[in-house]
C-alpha cells in the first residue's frame, strides 16, 4: 500500500512527464493534425536528421526517436 507521500511523488512524476511532452510538442510544432518525428542525441540533446547514426556534436551513438 502506498503512503500519501508515495502517491504525491508518483503524481509529481506523472505531471513532470506530461510537462515534458507538452514542451516537446511546442518545440517541434505538433499542434497540427499531421504527425511529427524528432530525432535527438540522448547524450547532448542535439536534434538529428532521420538517417543520422551518430551525433556530429558529441559523437554519441544513442539516437532516440520521438513520434507525436
N, C-alpha and C positions, 0 to 999 in steps of 0.2 A: 504494500500500500504506500502511495506517495504522500509525503508530508506537504503541507501548504507551501513551504519553501521550495520543494522539488517541483510542484506544479507551476509555481511562479517562474522558476528557472526554465522549465520547458516552454512556457508561454513566451518568455523573452527570446528564447532561441528561435521559435517559430516566427515571431514578429521580426526578428533580425533577418531571417531568410526571406521573408516577404519583402522587406525593405530592399534587400539586395536585388531581388527580381525586378522590382519597380525601378531601381537605379539602372540596371542593365537595359530594361526596356527604353528608358529615357535616352540612354547613350546610343543605342542602335536605332532608335526611332520606330519601334514596333507598335505604335499605337494605330497602325493601319490594319486592314484586313489581310494583307499578304504576310506570310511567314518570313522571318528573317533568321539568319545564321551568323554567329560571331565566332571566329577562331581566335584563340588567345594563348599566349605562353603562360603556363602555370607558374613559372619561376618569377618572371618580371612583369607580367601583365600586358606585354606588347600585343597589339592587335595584329593578326597574321592573315595571310591570304589562305584560301581554301587548300591549295596544294603545298603549303609550307610543311616541311618535315622537321626543321629546326628553326629556332628563333635567331634572326640576324643580329639582335641586340645583345643577347646574353649567351647564345649558343645552346640554350636549353632544348631538349628533345621531347619534353612533355607538353604536347599541344592539346588543349581542351576545346570542345565544340559545344556552343550553347545554341539551342534552337528555340525560337519564340513563336 
